[in-house]
Amino acid sequence: KLQNISVRPELNGQFGQAVSFSADRYVVALLDATTAAAAAGVDSGNNNNAQQPTFLKLKPENLTEAGTIDQLKFGVGMIFESA
């Protein structure tokens, strides 16, 4: 979960998946319902434009592990957005 990003505060509270670590930064793929559904192999009805995640380089202090409640909220949101 992204936090304390002052340059792009609209990213705070969003979810991402760290995919690598280099030069004191994590490379993070931002997750939303469309990209998560595509990664899970779920057909969201938009076959002609496969959504690719946005990647960011973030300092470790800009990330926190999403808790169980956050993960459940994201999952429920994904269900409603992809329905």
C-alpha positions in Angstrom: 0.0 0.0 0.0 1.4 3.4 -1.0 1.8 6.1 1.7 3.4 9.5 2.4 4.0 10.4 -1.3 4.1 14.2 -1.3 4.9 14.7 -5.1 1.8 12.7 -6.2 -0.5 12.6 -3.2 -3.3 11.1 -5.3 -1.3 7.8 -5.1 -1.5 7.6 -1.3 -3.8 4.7 -0.2 -3.5 2.9 -3.5 -2.3 -0.7 -3.8 0.8 -2.0 -5.5 3.0 -5.0 -5.8 6.7 -4.7 -5.4 8.4 -6.5 -8.3 12.0 -5.6 -7.7 14.5 -3.5 -5.6 17.3 -1.5 -7.0 19.3 1.6 -6.0 17.4 1.9 -2.7 14.1 2.0 -4.5 11.3 -0.6 -5.0 9.8 -0.9 -8.4 6.1 -1.2 -7.8 3.3 -2.1 -10.1 0.2 -0.1 -9.3 -2.9 -2.3 -8.9 -6.5 -1.5 -9.7 -9.5 -3.7 -10.5 -8.7 -3.8 -14.2 -5.0 -4.7 -13.9 -5.7 -7.2 -11.1 -8.4 -8.9 -13.0 -6.1 -9.2 -16.1 -3.3 -10.6 -13.9 -5.7 -13.1 -12.5 -6.9 -14.1 -16.0 -10.4 -12.8 -15.4 -12.2 -11.6 -18.5 -13.4 -8.0 -17.7 -15.2 -7.7 -21.1 -12.5 -5.5 -22.6 -10.4 -8.1 -24.5 -9.1 -5.7 -27.2 -7.1 -3.5 -24.8 -5.2 -5.6 -22.2 -4.5 -3.2 -19.3 -0.8 -3.0 -18.3 0.1 -1.9 -14.8 1.8 1.4 -14.2 5.3 1.0 -12.6 6.8 3.4 -10.1 10.1 3.6 -8.3 9.4 4.3 -4.6 11.5 4.6 -1.4 10.9 1.9 1.2 9.2 4.5 3.5 6.5 5.1 0.9 5.3 1.5 1.2 3.6 -0.4 3.9 2.3 -4.0 3.8 -1.5 -4.0 3.3 -3.3 -5.5 6.2 -6.0 -8.2 6.0 -8.8 -5.6 6.1 -7.2 -3.5 3.3 -6.8 -6.6 1.2 -10.4 -7.6 1.7 -11.6 -4.1 0.8 -9.5 -4.2 -2.4 -10.8 -7.6 -3.3 -14.5 -6.6 -2.8 -13.8 -3.4 -4.8 -12.3 -5.4 -7.6 -15.4 -7.7 -7.8 -17.7 -4.7 -8.1 -15.6 -2.8 -10.6 -15.0 -5.8 -12.9 -18.7 -7.0 -12.8 
